[in-house]
Amino acid sequence: MLPPRIVWKTIYRKPPDSVFMAQYDVVIIGGGHNGLASACIMARNGLKVLVLERREIVGGMCATEEIFSGFSYDTGCFYPYWLRQDTVDELRLSKHGLEFIDSGGIAYSALFPDGRYLTVYEDAKKTGQEIEKFSRKDAQSYLEFVTFWKRFRPVVDAFLLSPPPPLDLLTDIAKPLPVKVALLKLLGRLPPSVNKALDFLKEPENIEALAEFFFKPMGAKLDELFESDYVKIALASESLVVSQSGPSSAPLSALVWRVIMKERTGRVRGGMGNFPLALKKAAEDAGARILVNAEVERVIVKDRVARGVKLKNGEEIESRIVASNADPHRTFLGLVGQEHFDDRTLKRIMKYRLVSTGLRLNYALSRKPSFAIPDEKLVGALTYCPSLDYAEKAFAEAAMGDPPSKPLLLLDVPTAADSTLAPSGAHILQSWVNPTVYEARRGSWDTIKESYADNLTHLIAESASNFENSILHRFLQTPLDYERRFYATGGDVEHGDLSYYQLLWFRPILGYYDGRTPIRNLYLVGSGIHPGGGVRALAGMIAARTILSDIESGRIA
Ligand SMILES: Cc1cc2nc3c(=O)[nH]c(=O)nc-3n(C[C@H](O)[C@H](O)[C@H](O)COP(=O)(O)OP(=O)(O)OC[C@H]3O[C@@H](n4cnc5c(N)ncnc54)[C@H](O)[C@@H]3O)c2cc1C
């Protein structure tokens, strides 16, 4: 639910001579999908909003771009797995052109080197039938596993959709915690997330499960539940393609999250870039102004209060509120400047960790690649991870600073379901390759990039016989390229490590998780706040609501 419409008069009343002399209630640095979602909500609530995007297109790491004539690729995100239908509805994006292609519930298919495959569906029963090809017993274990963890969903939802409950609920020592919580529960004043979590934790079995969720290695859980290596690999493969560690150390939660908690399958018609384009239209429709090719050089801060921005071309724009869609390091250390923070806060900002996961290699192909699965299954993703040991070795190599010679692959042929992305008869193949490194130990990315792309091409060809001789073009983006192209500091596509120590109250710094920052009138509206990265628009929406409520309560200086 949105807060009631707020009519808020700007303090600047001078009529604008040009857009750059105009004064705004809110200037948003960056037109990534989160920045646009926040713009949409704030504009709908009566604020005068300007979005400044440095690139020539909006969307940030969620964009579809024509890199080679006639071929359009997702240069960032390719799957809308985390995009909730209630978000799409609330932002009214269908009205603004957003369409999904149904995958028939297929999430992905795991390819094995012997030509077999296992398809994972949204529907656990259908996945169970696939698993039966390998083990009857495992099919039953899978159904029980999914049924058990699905009960956890309402708790996750409650935490995802709003900022975490106020920290003083836990730290206030004026009253013993149980008394305070009991009192609030009695009064019906506990945040829904705490309420749901407390109900969930009434059962000891759930407490045990939670301990496993956070601390048990997924490999150990897979060994406990399943007998078939095919099943273990198939279930783990899609979690491991976004993991920072192998199956012997990645937590069970990574598996539960990817196999059970996805919001949807399918894809966005015309490429993921159509999602931010719909957001842009929705925001403009609500009155927001969105400018591209407009790079912000710094945030104007006076007496620890943000007062506007200075653009790279020297122009200054005053605004009552500055909201940054750039990552926390780029915002605090680059756009604001260290001198505006006290030592303690600066230490916290510095220790916020950015990590790089996969790289992206996209191909233009003269024909459809022939993988060993029925054509209709190409609408979902494909994973390639021959064994859990294979994965372990790849992560060990990356940990030593080498891009692994045999990494895990996530492959995607969007043209199998969407002919708008390539010329007639031609296809594109998009891949996500994990693990990888931001800086290679031996040789910089700029020198090893092409030979590494050759290596990956041979690896992909092991699963699709006609692939190598169909290649017309290829386009490799390393984490370093994400930094150059998207301003993703450290090549981190989530604006900061999504491990537990950087979630909830700690994202990006203790106590500032809902968009507020230590600088008054400056807010973060991107993936660097709760609930983190991925394409879901929730961070932008949460931050927009924080801003609206701060306006209402007079917290804006
Ligand atoms: C290759 C790849 C694959 C991915 N796959 C998936 C996937 O399948 N599913 C999924 O959910 N997520 C995926 N992700 C992650 C997801 O795309 C990101 O987490 C998400 O898009 C981040 O959105 P954001 O709006 O918070 O930030 P960003 O997209 O980073 O947007 C920030 C914007 O701010 C702009 N900006 C920065 N500094 C300035 C400045 N000084 N002045 C003006 N503008 C500025 C940037 O240009 C950018 O447009 C992927 C990412 C990549 C790179």
The ligand as an ORCA input file, in Angstrom:
! r2SCAN-3c Opt
* xyz 0 1
  C      25.317     -9.561    -16.982
  C      24.288     -9.407    -15.888
  C      23.300    -10.372    -15.734
  C      22.332    -10.253    -14.734
  N      21.320    -11.176    -14.670
  C      20.296    -10.973    -13.815
  C      19.143    -11.798    -13.881
  O      19.032    -12.694    -14.739
  N      18.131    -11.547    -12.993
  C      18.196    -10.525    -12.078
  O      17.234    -10.329    -11.316
  N      19.285     -9.721    -12.015
  C      20.318     -9.904    -12.864
  N      21.404     -9.067    -12.842
  C      21.503     -8.047    -11.759
  C      20.602     -6.863    -12.003
  O      20.629     -6.517    -13.363
  C      21.034     -5.659    -11.146
  O      21.174     -6.042     -9.793
  C      20.003     -4.525    -11.231
  O      19.708     -4.216    -12.576
  C      20.514     -3.283    -10.522
  O      19.543     -2.255    -10.685
  P      19.670     -0.831    -10.018
  O      18.622      0.025    -10.595
  O      19.710     -0.955     -8.537
  O      21.113     -0.308    -10.423
  P      21.803     -0.095    -11.850
  O      21.200     -0.952    -12.866
  O      23.269     -0.224    -11.593
  O      21.470      1.407    -12.217
  C      22.257      2.481    -11.779
  C      22.184      3.561    -12.837
  O      22.845      4.719    -12.355
  C      23.573      5.292    -13.429
  N      24.615      6.127    -12.844
  C      25.629      5.751    -12.028
  N      26.380      6.817    -11.705
  C      25.833      7.890    -12.327
  C      26.164      9.260    -12.381
  N      27.223      9.740    -11.734
  N      25.381     10.099    -13.096
  C      24.285      9.640    -13.754
  N      23.945      8.323    -13.761
  C      24.706      7.469    -13.046
  C      24.106      4.079    -14.171
  O      24.501      4.392    -15.487
  C      22.894      3.159    -14.124
  O      22.033      3.387    -15.197
  C      22.372     -9.143    -13.848
  C      23.349     -8.159    -14.023
  C      24.294     -8.281    -15.034
  C      25.321     -7.186    -15.238
*
